Each structure stands twice: as structure tokens, then as C-alpha cells.
Amino acid sequence: MLEALPMPGVVIDQSEVIIGANTAARNLLGQRIEGRSYVTMLRQPSLLDAIEACLQYGKPRSAPYLSNDGAQHATFSVHVAQVPADDQASMVLLTFEDVTQVQQAGQMRRDFVANVSHELRTPLTALMGFIETLRGPARNDPAAQARFLGIMQDQAERMNRLVGDLLSLSRVEGDERVRPTAQVNLRECLASVVTMMMPLADEGNVTLVAELGEDPVTVAADRDQLVQVVCNLLENAIKYGSTGGTVTLQLSVDDYLRPLRGPGATIKVTDQGPGIDPIHLPRLTERFYRADNHRSRELGGTGLGLAIVKHIVSRHRGRLRIDSVLGQGTTVQVVLPWTPPEG
């Protein structure tokens, strides 16, 4: 019966000895737990108290159990209930339900709300302060009014960008499991993005170079989302690359790419900026994570751009890779499935 349970199960008798365990329980707690005292095998006070109370009073109990397999932590909700027996004293059955993902989702939700609140609080506080100043000390000071209104506009635009990125992230996450089917000419799409980003490159004194080839490259994609991805990557490269440097956008195709285990098209954005410390690279696609908080906020970043890119690339069954060397620049690659033309 224990082996039929879809989760780790353990039976303890009135002598406080583990008399039965299924394979999942042995994998979790140890291969030689049967015949040993539950106190020496479980060792977590809240769970021991629940077992003792159930053995003594017969009422069901619940308690958490924390585990670590050396690679990651896991959290279980343990249900402790009495099992009546005709020929001997009642036993206690422990079932371990893995609630790790539930707890992680809850923590992610709390962190997300906290981050959004923090990101909105700063511009809101600034706006409220300047409004109070304009209604008071600066009421009759045109120069101060013009300066404060300019700052207020910047803060309002920052909030607008944040709300826009949050809405975009929500839409992308909602569509992530729906694979796009429309056929998009990737070369033409990237060429239009380059035209859109030229004014930003000129403003930042950055040379934008496009190496897209001449032949059409057709992929199954959502064109608007691909435009969003490339715009984000180029904007980051232009803003955080070195002034007077070069940002290169490249498109290439291969009959076999290892990450996709098949043919694919590679979009590569390279800048000549200061680079990113390797310790930041694994976390760059996390929501609100910034390698340089102060500079990112000064340049209007919301901390959500690469998170949106990651979800869009995931929807297209592609791969995202970021490589950077301090002092030598950064390269971001997006690899998308591609079907070579017949003939």
C-alpha cells in the first residue's frame, strides 16, 4: 500500500520505530530507515512534535519538513494521521507532499509586488514633493517652476515606462505557451528595426552597423514581439556601450545549431562598451535585476527589458545567450528555429 502512494510515505508504530517506508521515502530520508527510531531519522522539532501528539492523542497533525539533496532546498508539508489496526496498537502514517514550487511561487509574487512598489514609490514621492513646492515656496518663481516641471515630467515618463513594461511582460507570459505560426522575413524585420533605432544611435554618438545579408530568412514568429526583442537589445547596446563606439547587428543561418539540435537563425548584437562583471550574467534576465542600478535608472531603464526578451525567446522555442568581457564589450545572441528553403 505504501508503494502505491504517489509521494513519500512512512509508517511509525507505538514503540516510535519506523516499520514501513516506500521507495520515495527511502530516497528522501535514507535507504536504511526501517527499524530505526523516527526521532533519529527526522530530527526536525515541529515534525517530531506533530508525530508525538498524533501517537498520544490520535488526532491528525501537519508540519513542515525541510530537505536538501546537496543541489537545492526542498520544502515538504507532512500530514500525520493515525492508522487503526485490529491486532495491534494503532500506527501513524506520514505522507510528504512537496510544496517547494508553491512556496517559490509565493515568494516570487511577494518579491515582485515589493519591487514594483519600490520602483513606483520613488517617482511618486518626487512628484508629490515637487507639487507641494510648486504650490508653496515656488508659487511665484517662474524659473523654479520650469525646472521642477521638467523633473516631474521625467518622473512621470519613468512611471509610464514601468507600467508599459509590466503590461508587456504580463502579455508575453500569457502567450508563452502558444507557439507563433506566422511566417516572418527576419532580414526585413531587422532592417526595419535598424531604421527605427538610428536616431537613438545618432543621439548617443554610436555607429550602428547592420550585417543582415541579402537573402530572405523566414521563421515562424510573432513579428511585433521580434521587433520588441531586437529594439530592446539594440537600445541596451547603444545606451550602455561606449560613446563613440560601434554597435553591430548580425543575422546568420546554420543548417545545424547545437542548442536547437537542428537548423536555426542567429541574431547577434555586439557592443564595445565596458562589459558586464561575470557575477551578474546569470541574473540579468531576472525581473528588476540591474548590473548597475544607478546608471540604469539614469538612462530610463526599468529592469524588465531582458525579462521580456527571455519570455519572448522562450515562446519562439529559441535560446538566449549573453557573453561579456570586462573592458571589451558585450554580445547577446538570440537563436531561433529556422527551416531552410527547399531546393
VOBA-1610 file (N, C-alpha, C; in pm, whole numbers, padded with zeros to 5 digits, always signed):
BEGIN
Met+00083-00120+00000Met+00000+00000+00000Met+00087+00125+00000Leu+00198+00122+00076Leu+00287+00237+00079Leu+00345+00265-00060Glu+00384+00160-00132Glu+00442+00179-00265Glu+00341+00239-00362Ala+00212+00224-00334Ala+00110+00279-00423Ala+00091+00428-00404Leu+00143+00483-00295Leu+00128+00627-00271Leu+00210+00706-00371Pro+00157+00819-00422Pro+00232+00899-00519Pro+00332+00995-00455Met+00363+00974-00328Met+00453+01061-00254Met+00524+00979-00147Pro+00630+01032-00087Pro+00696+00958+00020Pro+00599+00926+00134Gly+00602+00800+00182Gly+00515+00757+00291Gly+00593+00676+00393Val+00566+00700+00521Val+00635+00632+00630Val+00533+00590+00735Val+00548+00469+00791Val+00461+00421+00898Val+00543+00404+01025Ile+00490+00458+01135Ile+00557+00451+01266Ile+00462+00383+01364Asp+00515+00288+01445Asp+00428+00221+01541Asp+00437+00288+01677Gln+00366+00232+01775Gln+00358+00292+01907Gln+00492+00289+01981Ser+00582+00203+01939Ser+00714+00199+02002Ser+00809+00301+01941Glu+00755+00392+01857Glu+00830+00503+01795Glu+00935+00455+01696Val+00909+00341+01635Val+01000+00284+01537Val+00936+00290+01398Ile+01018+00322+01298Ile+00970+00323+01159Ile+00960+00178+01112Ile+00838+00132+01086Ile+00819-00007+01047Ile+00789-00023+00899Gly+00775+00085+00828Gly+00749+00076+00684Gly+00780+00206+00614Ala+00830+00198+00491Ala+00860+00317+00411Ala+00862+00277+00265Asn+00811+00361+00179Asn+00816+00330+00035Asn+00945+00381-00027Thr+00963+00352-00154Thr+01088+00388-00221Thr+01113+00539-00219Ala+01006+00616-00241Ala+01021+00762-00241Ala+01067+00812-00105Ala+01016+00753+00003Ala+01057+00794+00138Ala+01202+00756+00165Arg+01243+00638+00119Arg+01383+00598+00139Arg+01478+00688+00061Asn+01436+00729-00058Asn+01519+00822-00135Asn+01530+00958-00067Leu+01425+00995+00004Leu+01423+01125+00071Leu+01497+01121+00205Leu+01472+01017+00283Leu+01520+01014+00422Leu+01640+00923+00444Gly+01662+00829+00355Gly+01773+00736+00373Gly+01728+00594+00344Gln+01818+00513+00289Gln+01781+00379+00245Gln+01759+00283+00361Arg+01813+00311+00479Arg+01806+00217+00591Arg+01727+00276+00708Ile+01613+00334+00679Ile+01537+00398+00786Ile+01445+00302+00859Glu+01407+00191+00797Glu+01315+00098+00861Glu+01383+00027+00979Gly+01309+00017+01089Gly+01362-00044+01209Gly+01435+00053+01300Arg+01439+00180+01261Arg+01507+00281+01343Arg+01406+00378+01403Ser+01447+00444+01511Ser+01359+00540+01578Ser+01337+00661+01488Tyr+01212+00705+01481Tyr+01181+00822+01396Tyr+01251+00948+01446Val+01280+00952+01577Val+01345+01072+01634Val+01484+01091+01573Thr+01557+00982+01553Thr+01694+00993+01499Thr+01694+01015+01348Met+01585+00982+01279Met+01582+00994+01133Met+01523+01126+01085Leu+01431+01183+01159Leu+01363+01304+01112Leu+01424+01432+01172Arg+01440+01437+01303Arg+01522+01539+01369Arg+01478+01684+01350Gln+01356+01707+01311Gln+01309+01845+01299Gln+01198+01865+01402Pro+01218+01957+01497Pro+01131+01967+01615Pro+00982+01977+01584Ser+00943+02058+01487Ser+00800+02074+01459Ser+00737+01943+01412Leu+00809+01866+01330Leu+00758+01738+01282Leu+00756+01635+01395Leu+00860+01633+01478Leu+00863+01540+01591Leu+00748+01566+01687Asp+00718+01694+01710Asp+00605+01728+01799Asp+00474+01679+01740Ala+00457+01694+01608Ala+00333+01650+01544Ala+00316+01499+01554Ile+00426+01426+01533Ile+00418+01279+01542Ile+00386+01236+01684Glu+00453+01296+01781Glu+00430+01260+01921Glu+00285+01286+01961Ala+00231+01402+01919Ala+00093+01435+01954Ala-00005+01339+01888Cys+00024+01298+01764Cys-00066+01205+01696Cys-00061+01066+01760Leu+00059+01021+01799Leu+00072+00892+01866Leu-00002+00892+02000Gln+00002+01008+02067Gln-00057+01015+02201Gln-00207+01037+02197Tyr-00253+01128+02111Tyr-00394+01167+02114Tyr-00474+01115+01994Gly-00409+01072+01889Gly-00478+01014+01775Gly-00536+01113+01677Lys-00514+01243+01698Lys-00570+01343+01606Lys-00468+01376+01496Pro-00515+01397+01374Pro-00424+01431+01264Pro-00349+01561+01290Arg-00228+01568+01241Arg-00145+01686+01255Arg-00075+01714+01121Ser-00028+01837+01105Ser+00052+01874+00988Ser+00174+01951+01035Ala+00284+01934+00963Ala+00408+02003+00999Ala+00496+02015+00875Pro+00582+02114+00871Pro+00675+02126+00757Pro+00797+02037+00776Tyr+00858+02001+00663Tyr+00984+01926+00667Tyr+01075+01984+00560Leu+01196+02024+00599Leu+01291+02085+00506Leu+01397+01984+00468Ser+01430+01979+00340Ser+01528+01882+00291Ser+01627+01951+00198Asn+01745+01893+00186Asn+01845+01944+00092Asn+01921+01826+00036Asp+01918+01811-00097Asp+01985+01698-00160Asp+02127+01731-00204Gly+02179+01846-00156Gly+02312+01889-00195Gly+02312+01986-00311Ala+02205+01987-00389Ala+02194+02078-00504Ala+02093+02188-00479Gln+01983+02157-00411Gln+01882+02257-00386Gln+01799+02220-00263His+01734+02322-00208His+01648+02302-00093His+01509+02258-00140Ala+01442+02181-00057Ala+01305+02138-00085Ala+01223+02150+00043Thr+01097+02187+00028Thr+01007+02200+00142Thr+00889+02104+00124Phe+00861+02028+00229Phe+00751+01933+00227Phe+00649+01969+00334Ser+00523+01945+00303Ser+00417+01953+00403Ser+00383+01810+00442Val+00406+01778+00568Val+00389+01640+00614Val+00255+01627+00686His+00173+01534+00639His+00046+01505+00704His+00064+01381+00792Val+00032+01395+00919Val+00049+01288+01017Val-00090+01243+01061Ala-00122+01114+01039Ala-00255+01063+01073Ala-00244+00921+01128Gln-00334+00888+01218Gln-00335+00756+01280Gln-00399+00653+01186Val-00340+00531+01188Val-00392+00421+01108Val-00436+00311+01204Pro-00566+00288+01220Pro-00613+00185+01314Pro-00571+00046+01268Ala-00541-00043+01364Ala-00505-00181+01335Ala-00583-00272+01429Asp-00630-00384+01377Asp-00713-00474+01458Asp-00632-00553+01559Asp-00513-00597+01518Asp-00439-00691+01602Asp-00326-00627+01681Gln-00313-00496+01671Gln-00207-00430+01747Gln-00245-00284+01769Ala-00162-00216+01848Ala-00188-00075+01875Ala-00184+00005+01745Ser-00255+00115+01744Ser-00262+00199+01624Ser-00125+00248+01582Met-00108+00265+01451Met+00016+00316+01395Met-00010+00458+01340Val+00097+00522+01300Val+00088+00657+01244Val+00148+00657+01105Leu+00075+00716+01009Leu+00121+00726+00871Leu+00162+00871+00842Leu+00283+00886+00788Leu+00334+01018+00747Leu+00338+01022+00594Thr+00278+01123+00536Thr+00289+01143+00391Thr+00351+01280+00365Phe+00449+01284+00275Phe+00529+01404+00249Phe+00487+01464+00115Glu+00424+01580+00117Glu+00384+01648-00006Glu+00484+01759-00038Asp+00541+01753-00155Asp+00641+01853-00197Asp+00571+01984-00231Val+00596+02087-00152Val+00533+02219-00175Val+00638+02323-00212Thr+00754+02278-00259Thr+00864+02370-00291Thr+00822+02473-00395Gln+00761+02426-00505Gln+00723+02518-00612Gln+00616+02616-00567Val+00524+02569-00481Val+00421+02659-00430Val+00484+02771-00348Gln+00579+02734-00262Gln+00646+02834-00179Gln+00729+02929-00264Gln+00797+02874-00365Gln+00878+02960-00452Gln+00790+03057-00529Ala+00674+03010-00577Ala+00582+03098-00649Ala+00531+03209-00558Gly+00499+03173-00434Gly+00455+03274-00339Gly+00563+03377-00310Gln+00687+03328-00296Gln+00799+03420-00271Gln+00823+03510-00390Met+00814+03454-00511Met+00830+03534-00632Met+00723+03642-00641Arg+00600+03605-00605Arg+00491+03703-00609Arg+00516+03816-00508Arg+00560+03779-00387Arg+00588+03882-00285Arg+00703+03972-00329Asp+00809+03909-00385Asp+00923+03989-00432Asp+00881+04082-00545Phe+00796+04032-00635Phe+00752+04112-00748Phe+00673+04234-00701Val+00579+04212-00609Val+00499+04323-00556Val+00590+04424-00484Ala+00686+04372-00407Ala+00777+04462-00335Ala+00860+04545-00433Asn+00908+04480-00540Asn+00988+04553-00639Asn+00908+04657-00712Val+00786+04621-00753Val+00700+04718-00822Val+00671+04836-00730Ser+00639+04806-00606Ser+00609+04913-00509Ser+00729+05005-00493His+00848+04945-00484His+00968+05026-00467His+00995+05112-00590Glu+00979+05052-00709Glu+01007+05127-00832Glu+00909+05243-00851Leu+00785+05225-00808Leu+00686+05333-00823Leu+00695+05436-00711Arg+00740+05392-00593Arg+00740+05484-00480Arg+00834+05602-00502Thr+00950+05577-00560Thr+01049+05685-00576Thr+00996+05798-00665Pro+00948+05769-00788Pro+00895+05880-00868Pro+00770+05942-00808Leu+00686+05863-00743Leu+00566+05920-00680Leu+00603+06015-00569Thr+00702+05977-00488Thr+00747+06064-00380Thr+00803+06194-00435Ala+00881+06183-00545Ala+00937+06303-00607Ala+00825+06393-00660Leu+00727+06336-00726Leu+00616+06416-00779Leu+00541+06487-00668Met+00512+06415-00561Met+00438+06476-00450Met+00517+06590-00388Gly+00650+06572-00376Gly+00733+06677-00319Gly+00737+06801-00406Phe+00751+06782-00536Phe+00757+06898-00627Phe+00622+06968-00637Ile+00513+06891-00633Ile+00380+06955-00636Ile+00362+07042-00513Glu+00404+06993-00398Glu+00393+07072-00275Glu+00478+07199-00284Thr+00599+07184-00345Thr+00686+07301-00360Thr+00626+07403-00455Leu+00568+07356-00566Leu+00508+07447-00663Leu+00388+07522-00605Arg+00318+07456-00516Arg+00203+07522-00453Arg+00243+07612-00338Gly+00368+07602-00295Gly+00414+07680-00181Gly+00527+07775-00217Pro+00652+07741-00179Pro+00764+07834-00197Pro+00788+07879-00341Ala+00762+07790-00439Ala+00791+07825-00578Ala+00669+07878-00652Arg+00566+07918-00579Arg+00442+07961-00643Arg+00464+08079-00737Asn+00551+08170-00701Asn+00574+08290-00781Asn+00714+08294-00841Asp+00775+08178-00862Asp+00912+08171-00916Asp+00909+08096-01049Pro+00896+08168-01162Pro+00885+08103-01293Pro+01003+08011-01325Ala+01125+08052-01289Ala+01243+07970-01321Ala+01238+07837-01247Ala+01203+07843-01118Ala+01194+07720-01039Ala+01080+07633-01090Gln+00970+07694-01130Gln+00857+07619-01182Gln+00896+07541-01307Ala+00967+07607-01398Ala+01009+07541-01522Ala+01102+07423-01493Arg+01195+07442-01398Arg+01289+07336-01363Arg+01217+07218-01298Phe+01127+07249-01204Phe+01056+07143-01133Phe+00961+07067-01226Leu+00895+07139-01317Leu+00804+07073-01411Leu+00879+06977-01504Gly+01002+07015-01540Gly+01083+06926-01622Gly+01117+06797-01549Ile+01152+06810-01421Ile+01183+06690-01341Ile+01057+06606-01322Met+00944+06673-01299Met+00818+06599-01282Met+00782+06522-01408Gln+00806+06581-01524Gln+00779+06511-01649Gln+00867+06387-01663Asp+00996+06400-01626Asp+01086+06284-01632Asp+01037+06171-01542Gln+00992+06206-01421Gln+00945+06105-01327Gln+00815+06039-01376Ala+00726+06121-01434Ala+00601+06066-01488Ala+00630+05972-01605Glu+00726+06007-01690Glu+00763+05922-01802Glu+00823+05791-01752Arg+00900+05800-01643Arg+00958+05679-01584Arg+00848+05584-01537Met+00747+05638-01470Met+00636+05553-01426Met+00561+05495-01545Asn+00545+05575-01650Asn+00474+05528-01769Asn+00550+05413-01835Arg+00684+05425-01841Arg+00766+05316-01898Arg+00751+05189-01813Leu+00753+05206-01682Leu+00743+05091-01594Leu+00608+05019-01612Val+00500+05097-01614Val+00368+05037-01632Val+00358+04970-01768Gly+00413+05034-01871Gly+00411+04975-02005Gly+00487+04843-02009Asp+00605+04838-01945Asp+00683+04714-01944Asp+00613+04606-01862Leu+00547+04643-01754Leu+00473+04545-01674Leu+00358+04484-01755Leu+00286+04568-01828Leu+00178+04518-01913Leu+00233+04428-02024Ser+00346+04469-02082Ser+00407+04389-02187Ser+00453+04254-02133Leu+00514+04254-02014Leu+00558+04129-01953Leu+00440+04037-01924Ser+00330+04095-01879Ser+00210+04016-01850Ser+00156+03952-01977Arg+00152+04028-02087Arg+00102+03973-02213Arg+00193+03862-02264Val+00323+03884-02255Val+00419+03785-02305Val+00408+03656-02225Glu+00397+03667-02094Glu+00384+03548-02010Glu+00255+03473-02041Gly+00148+03547-02070Gly+00021+03483-02102Gly+00026+03405-02232Asp+00109+03453-02328Asp+00116+03388-02459Asp+00232+03289-02471Glu+00308+03270-02362Glu+00434+03196-02374Glu+00415+03052-02421Arg+00304+02990-02386Arg+00282+02851-02424Arg+00220+02837-02564Val+00185+02950-02625Val+00124+02946-02759Val+00232+02977-02862Arg+00272+02876-02935Arg+00380+02896-03032Arg+00331+02972-03154Pro+00402+03078-03197Pro+00359+03154-03314Pro+00371+03073-03442Thr+00284+03100-03536Thr+00284+03024-03662Thr+00302+03112-03785Ala+00289+03243-03770Ala+00303+03332-03886Ala+00446+03327-03940Gln+00459+03334-04073Gln+00590+03333-04137Gln+00641+03476-04150Val+00759+03501-04094Val+00815+03637-04090Val+00951+03637-04158Asn+00973+03736-04245Asn+01104+03755-04307Asn+01193+03827-04205Leu+01282+03751-04144Leu+01364+03803-04034Leu+01457+03914-04081Arg+01512+03901-04202Arg+01604+04003-04252Arg+01532+04137-04269Glu+01413+04133-04328Glu+01336+04256-04347Glu+01294+04316-04213Cys+01258+04229-04118Cys+01218+04275-03986Cys+01333+04348-03916Leu+01453+04289-03920Leu+01569+04351-03855Leu+01608+04481-03924Ala+01594+04486-04055Ala+01627+04610-04128Ala+01536+04724-04084Ser+01409+04695-04061Ser+01317+04799-04017Ser+01350+04846-03876Val+01398+04754-03792Val+01437+04792-03656Val+01558+04883-03659Val+01654+04853-03745Val+01773+04938-03758Val+01734+05080-03795Thr+01640+05094-03888Thr+01593+05227-03926Thr+01530+05299-03808Met+01453+05226-03727Met+01388+05285-03610Met+01491+05331-03506Met+01602+05256-03490Met+01698+05284-03384Met+01807+05383-03424Met+01812+05421-03553Met+01917+05513-03598Met+01917+05647-03522Pro+01799+05711-03498Pro+01802+05837-03423Pro+01861+05822-03283Leu+01831+05712-03214Leu+01888+05691-03081Leu+02039+05672-03089Ala+02085+05600-03193Ala+02230+05582-03210Ala+02299+05715-03239Asp+02238+05797-03324Asp+02297+05928-03355Asp+02301+06016-03230Glu+02197+06010-03150Glu+02193+06089-03027Glu+02303+06046-02930Gly+02332+05916-02926Gly+02436+05867-02836Gly+02574+05863-02898Asn+02589+05921-03018Asn+02717+05922-03089Asn+02771+05779-03106Val+02684+05688-03144Val+02718+05547-03163Val+02694+05510-03309Thr+02788+05439-03369Thr+02773+05392-03506Thr+02700+05258-03505Leu+02587+05252-03572Leu+02506+05130-03577Leu+02530+05061-03711Val+02585+04940-03705Val+02620+04864-03825Val+02530+04743-03835Ala+02470+04721-03953Ala+02383+04605-03975Ala+02445+04513-04079Glu+02466+04387-04042Glu+02518+04286-04133Glu+02412+04177-04145Leu+02318+04197-04238Leu+02199+04112-04246Leu+02196+04022-04369Gly+02293+04038-04457Gly+02292+03957-04579Gly+02185+04006-04676Glu+02172+03934-04788Glu+02078+03973-04893Glu+01959+03879-04905Asp+01978+03755-04867Asp+01872+03656-04886Asp+01768+03664-04774Pro+01641+03642-04807Pro+01538+03641-04703Pro+01557+03522-04609Val+01530+03545-04481Val+01536+03438-04380Val+01398+03431-04315Thr+01325+03326-04345Thr+01186+03315-04299Thr+01178+03223-04177Val+01115+03272-04071Val+01096+03193-03948Val+00950+03205-03904Ala+00906+03107-03827Ala+00772+03112-03768Ala+00782+03199-03643Ala+00715+03315-03645Ala+00736+03411-03537Ala+00622+03511-03527Asp+00620+03581-03415Asp+00533+03696-03396Asp+00618+03819-03427Arg+00587+03886-03539Arg+00674+03994-03585Arg+00687+04105-03481Asp+00576+04147-03421Asp+00581+04255-03323Asp+00671+04220-03205Gln+00665+04093-03162Gln+00749+04053-03049Gln+00896+04047-03089Leu+00926+04004-03211Leu+01065+04005-03256Leu+01119+04147-03263Val+01036+04239-03311Val+01076+04380-03313Val+01106+04428-03171Gln+01023+04388-03076Gln+01043+04427-02937Gln+01175+04373-02884Val+01206+04248-02916Val+01331+04187-02871Val+01452+04263-02924Val+01455+04286-03056Val+01573+04348-03117Val+01584+04494-03075Cys+01471+04563-03063Cys+01475+04702-03016Cys+01535+04708-02875Asn+01495+04616-02790Asn+01547+04616-02653Asn+01697+04591-02652Leu+01741+04492-02729Leu+01884+04458-02730Leu+01968+04572-02788Leu+01919+04634-02896Leu+01993+04745-02957Leu+01994+04867-02864Glu+01880+04893-02799Glu+01873+05007-02707Glu+01971+04988-02592Asn+01979+04868-02537Asn+02075+04842-02430Asn+02218+04862-02479Ala+02248+04809-02598Ala+02383+04820-02651Ala+02422+04965-02676Ile+02327+05044-02726Ile+02355+05185-02755Ile+02372+05265-02626Lys+02283+05241-02530Lys+02285+05319-02406Lys+02404+05283-02317Tyr+02433+05153-02306Tyr+02536+05109-02212Tyr+02670+05082-02277Gly+02675+05088-02412Gly+02803+05078-02480Gly+02878+05210-02469Ser+02999+05212-02519Ser+03081+05333-02507Ser+03039+05436-02609Thr+03037+05563-02567Thr+03008+05674-02658Thr+03117+05680-02766Gly+03074+05694-02889Gly+03169+05695-02999Gly+03206+05557-03049Gly+03149+05454-02990Gly+03178+05317-03030Gly+03086+05268-03139Thr+03090+05139-03163Thr+03011+05076-03269Thr+02925+04965-03210Val+02800+04961-03253Val+02710+04852-03218Val+02678+04777-03347Thr+02697+04646-03345Thr+02680+04566-03466Thr+02563+04470-03449Leu+02474+04469-03548Leu+02363+04374-03553Leu+02390+04277-03667Gln+02396+04147-03636Gln+02427+04047-03737Gln+02317+03942-03744Leu+02294+03891-03864Leu+02199+03782-03885Leu+02269+03674-03965Ser+02261+03552-03916Ser+02321+03439-03988Ser+02233+03317-03972Val+02248+03220-04062Val+02172+03096-04053Val+02269+02978-04061Asp+02230+02868-03997Asp+02312+02746-03998Asp+02219+02626-04013Asp+02270+02525-04086Asp+02191+02404-04104Asp+02182+02322-03976Tyr+02276+02344-03883Tyr+02269+02273-03755Tyr+02328+02361-03645Leu+02249+02385-03540Leu+02295+02456-03422Leu+02273+02367-03301Arg+02378+02348-03223Arg+02369+02256-03110Arg+02259+02291-03011Pro+02239+02420-02974Pro+02133+02450-02876Pro+01994+02407-02923Leu+01970+02411-03056Leu+01839+02376-03110Leu+01834+02232-03161Arg+01951+02170-03176Arg+01961+02036-03234Arg+01899+02033-03373Gly+01922+02138-03448Gly+01868+02147-03583Gly+01903+02281-03644Pro+01846+02314-03759Pro+01876+02441-03825Pro+01822+02560-03746Gly+01894+02673-03755Gly+01850+02790-03681Gly+01905+02918-03739Ala+01839+03028-03701Ala+01884+03163-03739Ala+01934+03232-03614Thr+02049+03299-03625Thr+02111+03363-03509Thr+02112+03515-03527Ile+02054+03584-03430Ile+02059+03731-03424Ile+02163+03766-03319Lys+02262+03844-03357Lys+02372+03876-03265Lys+02387+04029-03255Val+02387+04080-03131Val+02407+04222-03107Val+02534+04238-03025Thr+02630+04314-03079Thr+02760+04330-03014Thr+02789+04477-02992Asp+02836+04511-02872Asp+02878+04650-02845Asp+03023+04651-02799Gln+03079+04772-02790Gln+03218+04791-02748Gln+03224+04863-02612Gly+03124+04835-02529Gly+03115+04903-02401Gly+03209+04847-02296Pro+03188+04888-02170Pro+03277+04846-02060Pro+03261+04700-02021Gly+03158+04634-02073Gly+03135+04495-02038Gly+03060+04481-01906Ile+03028+04356-01873Ile+02950+04324-01753Ile+03028+04225-01670Asp+03034+04250-01540Asp+03102+04158-01449Asp+03038+04020-01459Pro+03118+03913-01469Pro+03062+03778-01484Pro+02963+03738-01374Ile+02976+03796-01255Ile+02885+03757-01146Ile+02742+03801-01175His+02724+03899-01264His+02590+03948-01295His+02522+03870-01408Leu+02599+03804-01492Leu+02544+03744-01614Leu+02430+03645-01588Pro+02441+03554-01489Pro+02331+03457-01470Pro+02199+03520-01428Arg+02202+03645-01375Arg+02081+03705-01320Arg+02024+03818-01406Leu+02085+03843-01520Leu+02044+03960-01600Leu+01900+03952-01650Thr+01846+03831-01665Thr+01709+03818-01716Thr+01606+03814-01604Glu+01648+03830-01478Glu+01553+03836-01368Glu+01481+03971-01369Arg+01357+03970-01324Arg+01281+04094-01319Arg+01347+04192-01221Phe+01364+04315-01267Phe+01414+04427-01188Phe+01562+04413-01151Tyr+01630+04311-01204Tyr+01772+04299-01171Tyr+01853+04391-01262Arg+01941+04468-01202Arg+02027+04560-01277Arg+02171+04541-01236Ala+02260+04531-01334Ala+02402+04520-01303Ala+02454+04653-01247Asp+02396+04764-01292Asp+02435+04897-01244Asp+02306+04974-01218Asn+02259+04968-01093Asn+02131+05029-01058Asn+02125+05176-01092His+02226+05253-01047His+02221+05398-01062His+02221+05439-01209Arg+02311+05378-01288Arg+02320+05415-01429Arg+02195+05373-01505Ser+02141+05255-01472Ser+02022+05207-01541Ser+01905+05303-01520Arg+01885+05348-01396Arg+01774+05440-01370Arg+01797+05574-01438Glu+01922+05621-01440Glu+01952+05749-01506Glu+01918+05743-01655Leu+01939+05625-01716Leu+01915+05611-01860Leu+01773+05566-01891Gly+01688+05558-01787Gly+01546+05527-01811Gly+01514+05380-01811Gly+01605+05294-01763Gly+01578+05151-01760Gly+01480+05113-01650Thr+01397+05013-01679Thr+01300+04966-01579Thr+01343+04835-01513Gly+01445+04769-01567Gly+01487+04641-01511Gly+01403+04524-01560Leu+01315+04548-01659Leu+01226+04442-01708Leu+01255+04402-01852Gly+01340+04476-01920Gly+01362+04454-02062Gly+01410+04314-02096Leu+01515+04268-02029Leu+01569+04136-02060Leu+01478+04023-02012Ala+01397+04051-01908Ala+01298+03952-01865Ala+01194+03932-01976Ile+01153+04042-02039Ile+01058+04034-02151Ile+01122+03959-02268Val+01248+03992-02297Val+01320+03924-02406Val+01326+03774-02381Lys+01357+03735-02258Lys+01368+03591-02225Lys+01237+03518-02252His+01124+03578-02211His+00995+03513-02229His+00957+03506-02377Ile+00987+03611-02453Ile+00956+03609-02596Ile+01038+03501-02667Val+01166+03495-02635Val+01252+03392-02697Val+01204+03253-02658Ser+01161+03236-02533Ser+01109+03107-02489Ser+00983+03071-02567Arg+00895+03169-02591Arg+00773+03142-02668Arg+00807+03094-02808His+00915+03146-02865His+00954+03108-03001His+01041+02982-03002Arg+01052+02915-02888Arg+01133+02792-02873Arg+01278+02819-02912Gly+01324+02941-02880Gly+01461+02978-02912Gly+01551+02973-02790Arg+01671+03028-02804Arg+01769+03032-02697Arg+01827+03172-02688Leu+01854+03215-02565Leu+01914+03346-02540Leu+02048+03325-02470Arg+02150+03392-02519Arg+02282+03379-02457Arg+02347+03517-02448Ile+02407+03545-02332Ile+02475+03674-02309Ile+02619+03645-02271Asp+02712+03699-02349Asp+02856+03686-02321Asp+02914+03826-02306Ser+03004+03841-02208Ser+03064+03972-02186Ser+03202+03956-02124Val+03292+04045-02164Val+03427+04051-02107Val+03450+04195-02061Leu+03489+04211-01936Leu+03511+04347-01883Leu+03614+04420-01969Gly+03577+04540-02010Gly+03665+04622-02091Gly+03660+04592-02239Gln+03585+04490-02280Gln+03583+04452-02421Gln+03444+04450-02483Gly+03341+04471-02403Gly+03207+04477-02460Gly+03123+04354-02429Thr+03003+04355-02486Thr+02903+04251-02460Thr+02842+04203-02591Thr+02814+04073-02597Thr+02748+04013-02713Thr+02625+03937-02665Val+02511+03966-02726Val+02387+03896-02694Val+02343+03821-02819Gln+02315+03692-02803Gln+02271+03611-02916Gln+02131+03556-02892Val+02048+03567-02992Val+01915+03505-02991Val+01912+03405-03106Val+01888+03280-03072Val+01884+03174-03173Val+01740+03126-03187Leu+01690+03126-03311Leu+01551+03089-03339Leu+01547+02970-03435Pro+01450+02880-03419Pro+01437+02770-03516Pro+01411+02824-03656Trp+01473+02761-03754Trp+01462+02808-03893Trp+01452+02686-03984Thr+01365+02696-04082Thr+01350+02588-04177Thr+01416+02630-04309Pro+01523+02563-04352Pro+01590+02601-04477Pro+01495+02589-04595Pro+01507+02679-04691Pro+01420+02671-04810Pro+01448+02545-04890Glu+01345+02490-04949Glu+01361+02369-05030Glu+01437+02401-05159Gly+01521+02308-05194Gly+01598+02326-05316Gly+01720+02410-05297
//
